[in-house]
Amino acid sequence: MLSVYICEDDPQQLAMLTHYVRSYIMIEELDMELAIATRCPHELWTFIEEKKDFHGIFFLDIDLRATIDGIALGTQIRQKDHKCKIVFLTTHGEKMPLTFKYKIEALDYITKDDRVIIRDRVRSALMDTQTFYTTSQSKDTEILSFKVGNQSRFLPIDQIIYLETSAAKHRLNLHHEEGQLEIYGNLTDIEKMSKNFIRVHHAFLVNKKHVISINRTTREVVLTNGHIIFGSVRLLKNLY
């Protein structure tokens, strides 16, 4: 799931952006969540600085009335994560060239003149971000796209621990680093999507990066989430 981050010092503008983001996530059934909406750039940075990558989109006001402005904050964010999307908002369009000077590579620049334009550009930025993360534009991250009910979802394959067949027809139980999902699909098709997916049983497909140990005698495979699954005599050899 992608994260959306907002930093805007004007409380009315912050409330408006928060409303637009939450509304379009729901309306468009985007695989996103609003991670934080704050008036303080230091609060935002504290929230994200321990993350390996930010995996999502930032909406940053350029004219933050703090010891750091939106451009400086965007520069810090870009230095840590070169893939995340950044959208700047400002009442001063003349400041936009500064983002080129600091090589921030913003997805969009939105002036605060018209609420309808802001609304439409926020929607467009969210849609473009989801498209980016679910296509080949995100070249160094393997992505698995799938359906949960009527919603299109995706996960980096590195976060997927294993998949197993479900009692429900044409469905699978997907176990990932943060929990479990029931998705539409079959193991044969998903196995082809990454060299890290290894079939160890007709009912189990594991991500070899999440395998801790293999007991060849009992055919038990211990995974990083603590689960133990069993491989077949023939297929377990694929992990050796």
Backbone hydrogen bonds in HBPLUS format (Angstrom, degrees):
<---DONOR---> <-ACCEPTOR-->    atom                        ^
c    i                          cat <-CA-CA->   ^        H-A-AA   ^      H-
h    n   atom  resd res      DA  || num        DHA   H-A  angle D-A-AA Bond
n    s   type  num  typ     dist DA aas  dist angle  dist       angle   num
A0002-LEU N   A0031-ASP O   2.97 MM  29  6.27 166.7  1.98 151.3 146.9     1
A0033-GLU N   A0002-LEU O   2.94 MM  31  6.39 135.0  2.15 150.0 162.7     2
A0003-SER N   A0055-HIS O   3.12 MM  52  6.32 159.3  2.16 138.3 144.8     3
A0057-ILE N   A0003-SER O   2.97 MM  54  6.51 151.2  2.05 159.1 167.4     4
A0004-VAL N   A0033-GLU O   2.89 MM  29  6.08 138.6  2.06 157.9 160.9     5
A0035-ALA N   A0004-VAL O   2.86 MM  31  5.54 143.1  2.00 138.3 150.3     6
A0005-TYR N   A0057-ILE O   2.88 MM  52  6.26 161.1  1.92 158.8 163.6     7
A0059-PHE N   A0005-TYR O   2.77 MM  54  6.18 156.4  1.82 159.6 167.8     8
A0006-ILE N   A0036-ILE O   2.94 MM  30  6.24 156.2  1.99 150.0 157.1     9
A0038-THR N   A0006-ILE O   3.00 MM  32  6.25 165.4  2.02 146.2 147.9    10
A0007-CYS N   A0059-PHE O   2.91 MM  52  6.31 159.5  1.95 170.1 171.7    11
A0061-ASP N   A0007-CYS O   2.92 MM  54  6.21 154.4  1.98 170.5 176.4    12
A0008-GLU N   A0038-THR O   3.03 MM  30  6.46 150.2  2.12 150.1 157.6    13
A0014-LEU N   A0010-ASP O   2.82 MM   4  6.01 157.7  1.87 158.9 166.6    14
A0015-ALA N   A0011-PRO O   2.98 MM   4  6.12 158.1  2.03 141.1 146.4    15
A0016-MET N   A0012-GLN O   3.00 MM   4  6.20 154.8  2.06 144.4 151.4    16
A0017-LEU N   A0013-GLN O   2.92 MM   4  6.15 168.4  1.93 154.7 157.0    17
A0018-THR N   A0014-LEU O   2.94 MM   4  6.06 163.7  1.96 150.6 155.7    18
A0019-HIS N   A0015-ALA O   2.98 MM   4  6.14 155.4  2.04 143.3 149.8    19
A0020-TYR N   A0016-MET O   2.97 MM   4  6.27 164.6  2.00 154.9 158.5    20
A0021-VAL N   A0017-LEU O   2.92 MM   4  6.10 170.0  1.93 157.5 160.1    21
A0022-ARG N   A0018-THR O   3.03 MM   4  6.15 172.9  2.04 151.3 153.6    22
A0023-SER N   A0019-HIS O   2.92 MM   4  5.96 157.8  1.97 148.8 155.7    23
A0024-TYR N   A0020-TYR O   2.98 MM   4  6.15 167.3  2.00 154.5 157.0    24
A0025-ILE N   A0021-VAL O   3.01 MM   4  6.14 153.4  2.08 151.7 159.1    25
A0026-MET N   A0022-ARG O   3.22 MM   4  6.36 156.3  2.28 141.8 147.3    26
A0027-ILE N   A0023-SER O   2.81 MM   4  6.02 171.3  1.81 155.8 158.8    27
A0028-GLU N   A0024-TYR O   2.96 MM   4  5.57 163.0  1.99 136.0 141.7    28
A0030-LEU N   A0025-ILE O   3.03 MM   5  4.92 145.7  2.15 133.1 142.7    29
A0029-GLU N   A0026-MET O   3.29 MM   3  5.01 150.6  2.38  94.9 103.4    30
A0044-LEU N   A0040-CYS O   3.19 MM   4  6.55 156.7  2.25 149.7 155.8    31
A0045-TRP N   A0041-PRO O   2.95 MM   4  6.20 165.1  1.98 148.6 152.3    32
A0046-THR N   A0042-HIS O   2.94 MM   4  6.07 159.1  1.98 144.3 150.1    33
A0047-PHE N   A0043-GLU O   3.03 MM   4  6.17 149.0  2.12 141.4 149.8    34
A0047-PHE N   A0044-LEU O   3.06 MM   3  5.07 117.2  2.47  94.5 110.1    35
A0048-ILE N   A0044-LEU O   3.09 MM   4  6.40 142.2  2.24 148.1 158.1    36
A0049-GLU N   A0045-TRP O   2.84 MM   4  5.58 143.4  1.97 155.6 162.0    37
A0051-LYS N   A0048-ILE O   2.93 MM   3  5.48 160.8  1.97 122.6 129.1    38
A0085-LYS N   A0056-GLY O   3.00 MM  29  6.32 167.2  2.02 159.4 159.2    39
A0058-PHE N   A0085-LYS O   2.78 MM  27  6.19 153.5  1.85 146.8 154.4    40
A0087-VAL N   A0058-PHE O   2.74 MM  29  6.01 156.8  1.79 159.6 167.7    41
A0060-LEU N   A0087-VAL O   2.80 MM  27  6.17 165.9  1.82 168.3 172.5    42
A0089-LEU N   A0060-LEU O   2.83 MM  29  6.04 150.1  1.92 146.1 148.0    43
A0062-ILE N   A0089-LEU O   2.86 MM  27  6.02 163.0  1.89 164.8 165.9    44
A0070-GLY N   A0062-ILE O   3.06 MM   8  3.99 160.6  2.10 118.5 119.2    45
A0073-LEU N   A0069-ASP O   2.98 MM   4  6.23 160.1  2.02 153.3 159.7    46
A0074-GLY N   A0070-GLY O   2.79 MM   4  5.89 156.2  1.84 141.6 148.9    47
A0075-THR N   A0071-ILE O   2.90 MM   4  6.12 146.9  2.01 143.7 152.6    48
A0076-GLN N   A0072-ALA O   3.12 MM   4  6.42 156.3  2.18 146.2 151.1    49
A0077-ILE N   A0073-LEU O   2.99 MM   4  6.28 160.0  2.03 151.4 157.2    50
A0078-ARG N   A0074-GLY O   2.87 MM   4  6.04 162.5  1.90 149.2 153.8    51
A0079-GLN N   A0075-THR O   3.00 MM   4  6.16 152.8  2.07 147.0 153.9    52
A0080-LYS N   A0076-GLN O   3.32 MM   4  6.53 139.2  2.50 139.6 148.7    53
A0080-LYS N   A0077-ILE O   3.16 MM   3  5.37 133.3  2.39 100.2 112.4    54
A0081-ASP N   A0077-ILE O   2.96 MM   4  6.16 149.8  2.05 152.1 161.3    55
A0107-LEU N   A0086-ILE O   2.72 MM  21  5.59 153.0  1.79 150.8 160.2    56
A0088-PHE N   A0108-ASP O   3.08 MM  20  6.46 160.4  2.12 153.5 151.4    57
A0110-ILE N   A0088-PHE O   2.76 MM  22  6.14 170.0  1.77 161.9 164.8    58
A0090-THR N   A0110-ILE O   3.00 MM  20  6.49 149.6  2.09 154.7 161.4    59
A0112-LYS N   A0090-THR O   3.06 MM  22  5.95 142.8  2.21 137.1 142.5    60
A0095-LYS N   A0092-HIS O   3.10 MM   3  5.91 169.0  2.11 123.3 126.8    61
A0096-MET N   A0093-GLY O   3.16 MM   3  5.65 164.0  2.19 114.9 119.8    62
A0098-LEU N   A0095-LYS O   3.06 MM   3  5.70 149.9  2.15 117.6 126.2    63
A0099-THR N   A0096-MET O   2.98 MM   3  5.71 151.5  2.07 122.0 128.7    64
A0100-PHE N   A0097-PRO O   3.07 MM   3  5.34 137.0  2.26 103.5 114.8    65
A0101-LYS N   A0097-PRO O   3.23 MM   4  6.64 155.4  2.29 147.4 154.1    66
A0102-TYR N   A0098-LEU O   3.10 MM   4  6.39 152.2  2.18 147.9 153.5    67
A0104-ILE N   A0099-THR O   3.07 MM   5  5.56 176.4  2.07 166.3 167.4    68
A0103-LYS N   A0100-PHE O   3.03 MM   3  4.85 159.0  2.07 101.7 107.9    69
A0118-ILE N   A0114-ASP O   3.01 MM   4  6.32 161.2  2.04 152.8 158.5    70
A0119-ARG N   A0115-ARG O   2.85 MM   4  6.04 165.1  1.88 149.2 153.2    71
A0120-ASP N   A0116-VAL O   2.96 MM   4  6.18 166.7  1.98 151.1 154.1    72
A0121-ARG N   A0117-ILE O   2.90 MM   4  6.01 158.1  1.94 151.4 157.7    73
A0122-VAL N   A0118-ILE O   2.87 MM   4  6.02 150.9  1.95 151.9 159.7    74
A0123-ARG N   A0119-ARG O   3.10 MM   4  6.36 162.9  2.13 148.9 153.1    75
A0124-SER N   A0120-ASP O   2.99 MM   4  6.20 162.5  2.02 144.7 149.6    76
A0125-ALA N   A0121-ARG O   2.91 MM   4  6.03 156.9  1.97 143.1 149.1    77
A0126-LEU N   A0122-VAL O   3.01 MM   4  6.26 159.6  2.05 152.4 157.3    78
A0127-MET N   A0123-ARG O   2.99 MM   4  6.24 165.5  2.01 156.2 160.0    79
A0128-ASP N   A0124-SER O   2.87 MM   4  6.04 164.5  1.89 152.6 157.1    80
A0129-THR N   A0125-ALA O   2.96 MM   4  6.05 152.2  2.04 143.2 150.8    81
A0130-GLN N   A0126-LEU O   3.06 MM   4  6.33 163.0  2.09 151.3 155.0    82
A0131-THR N   A0127-MET O   3.00 MM   4  6.24 161.4  2.04 150.0 155.5    83
A0132-PHE N   A0128-ASP O   2.91 MM   4  6.10 157.9  1.96 146.5 152.5    84
A0133-TYR N   A0129-THR O   3.10 MM   4  6.36 164.6  2.13 154.6 156.9    85
A0134-THR N   A0130-GLN O   3.13 MM   4  6.23 129.4  2.40 141.9 154.6    86
A0134-THR N   A0131-THR O   3.22 MM   3  5.24 138.9  2.39  97.4 109.0    87
A0135-THR N   A0132-PHE O   3.49 MM   3  5.58 171.3  2.50 106.1 108.1    88
A0138-SER N   A0135-THR O   3.24 MM   3  6.29 167.5  2.26 127.9 128.9    89
A0141-THR N   A0138-SER O   3.31 MM   3  5.90 165.9  2.33 121.1 123.0    90
A0157-ILE N   A0142-GLU O   2.84 MM  15  5.55 163.9  1.87 137.3 142.6    91
A0144-LEU N   A0155-LEU O   2.87 MM  11  5.42 170.6  1.88 159.2 161.5    92
A0155-LEU N   A0144-LEU O   3.01 MM  11  5.42 146.7  2.12 140.3 150.5    93
A0146-PHE N   A0153-ARG O   2.94 MM   7  5.41 163.1  1.97 145.8 147.4    94
A0153-ARG N   A0146-PHE O   2.82 MM   7  5.41 175.9  1.82 163.6 163.7    95
A0184-TYR N   A0147-LYS O   3.15 MM  37  5.64 154.3  2.22 150.3 157.3    96
A0148-VAL N   A0151-GLN O   2.93 MM   3  5.35 167.0  1.95 159.4 163.4    97
A0151-GLN N   A0148-VAL O   3.08 MM   3  5.35 153.8  2.15 131.1 128.5    98
A0159-GLN N   A0156-PRO O   2.89 MM   3  5.59 155.4  1.95 120.4 127.7    99
A0160-ILE N   A0157-ILE O   3.03 MM   3  5.24 157.8  2.08 109.6 116.7   100
A0177-GLU N   A0159-GLN O   3.00 MM  18  5.54 139.9  2.16 151.2 163.1   101
A0161-ILE N   A0175-HIS O   2.80 MM  14  5.61 155.7  1.86 146.9 154.7   102
A0207-ASN N   A0161-ILE O   2.95 MM  46  5.35 159.6  1.99 152.2 145.5   103
A0162-TYR N   A0175-HIS O   3.29 MM  13  5.41 157.9  2.35 137.0 142.8   104
A0175-HIS N   A0162-TYR O   2.88 MM  13  5.41 171.4  1.89 176.6 178.1   105
A0163-LEU N   A0205-LEU O   2.75 MM  42  5.16 157.9  1.80 153.1 160.9   106
A0205-LEU N   A0163-LEU O   2.90 MM  42  5.16 161.1  1.94 153.1 154.5   107
A0164-GLU N   A0173-ASN O   2.97 MM   9  5.26 150.9  2.05 141.8 151.2   108
A0173-ASN N   A0164-GLU O   2.82 MM   9  5.26 165.3  1.84 157.2 161.7   109
A0165-THR N   A0203-ALA O   3.10 MM  38  5.26 144.9  2.23 134.8 141.9   110
A0166-SER N   A0171-ARG O   3.23 MM   5  5.57 143.7  2.37 147.3 136.8   111
A0185-GLY N   A0170-HIS O   3.07 MM  15  5.67 163.2  2.10 134.7 137.2   112
A0172-LEU N   A0183-ILE O   2.79 MM  11  5.33 156.8  1.84 151.5 158.6   113
A0183-ILE N   A0172-LEU O   2.85 MM  11  5.33 156.9  1.91 154.0 160.1   114
A0174-LEU N   A0181-LEU O   2.74 MM   7  5.15 168.8  1.75 164.2 166.2   115
A0181-LEU N   A0174-LEU O   2.87 MM   7  5.15 153.5  1.94 144.8 153.8   116
A0176-HIS N   A0179-GLY O   2.87 MM   3  5.41 162.9  1.89 149.7 155.1   117
A0179-GLY N   A0176-HIS O   3.21 MM   3  5.41 167.4  2.22 110.6 114.5   118
A0190-ILE N   A0186-ASN O   3.29 MM   4  6.54 168.1  2.30 153.7 157.2   119
A0191-GLU N   A0187-LEU O   2.88 MM   4  5.88 152.9  1.95 149.4 156.1   120
A0192-LYS N   A0189-ASP O   3.25 MM   3  5.61 140.5  2.42 104.3 113.8   121
A0193-MET N   A0190-ILE O   2.97 MM   3  5.33 161.2  2.01 114.6 120.8   122
A0197-PHE N   A0194-SER O   3.21 MM   3  5.60 161.2  2.25 108.7 114.1   123
A0208-LYS N   A0196-ASN O   2.87 MM  12  5.47 164.4  1.89 158.0 157.6   124
A0198-ILE N   A0206-VAL O   2.77 MM   8  5.32 164.5  1.80 158.0 163.3   125
A0206-VAL N   A0198-ILE O   2.89 MM   8  5.32 161.2  1.92 155.5 149.7   126
A0200-VAL N   A0204-PHE O   3.30 MM   4  5.96 152.0  2.38 138.1 146.3   127
A0232-SER N   A0200-VAL O   2.81 MM  32  6.29 153.7  1.88 156.9 162.6   128
A0204-PHE N   A0201-HIS O   3.14 MM   3  5.00 155.7  2.20 102.4 109.5   129
A0210-HIS N   A0207-ASN O   2.83 MM   3  5.61 163.2  1.85 127.1 132.7   130
A0211-VAL N   A0208-LYS O   3.33 MM   3  5.25 167.8  2.34 105.5 106.3   131
A0224-THR N   A0210-HIS O   2.95 MM  14  5.28 137.1  2.14 146.7 155.5   132
A0212-ILE N   A0222-VAL O   2.76 MM  10  5.48 165.5  1.78 154.1 157.5   133
A0213-SER N   A0222-VAL O   3.44 MM   9  5.27 157.4  2.50 128.9 133.0   134
A0222-VAL N   A0213-SER O   2.96 MM   9  5.27 164.4  1.99 150.1 155.1   135
A0215-ASN N   A0220-GLU O   2.90 MM   5  5.17 165.1  1.92 154.8 159.3   136
A0219-ARG N   A0215-ASN O   2.65 MM   4  5.23 127.9  1.92 143.0 158.4   137
A0231-GLY N   A0219-ARG O   2.96 MM  12  5.45 161.8  2.00 154.6 160.3   138
A0221-VAL N   A0229-ILE O   2.80 MM   8  5.31 159.5  1.84 161.9 165.4   139
A0229-ILE N   A0221-VAL O   3.04 MM   8  5.31 158.6  2.09 147.5 150.1   140
A0223-LEU N   A0227-HIS O   2.99 MM   4  5.50 162.4  2.02 166.6 170.7   141
A0226-GLY N   A0223-LEU O   2.93 MM   3  5.48 159.7  1.98 122.5 125.6   142
A0236-LEU N   A0232-SER O   2.95 MM   4  5.56 157.8  2.00 148.8 152.7   143
A0238-ASN N   A0235-LEU O   2.97 MM   3  5.69 164.0  1.99 121.1 126.1   144
A0239-LEU N   A0236-LEU O   3.08 MM   3  5.90 169.0  2.09 123.3 126.6   145
A0240-TYR N   A0237-LYS O   3.10 MM   3  5.32 152.3  2.18 106.1 114.3   146
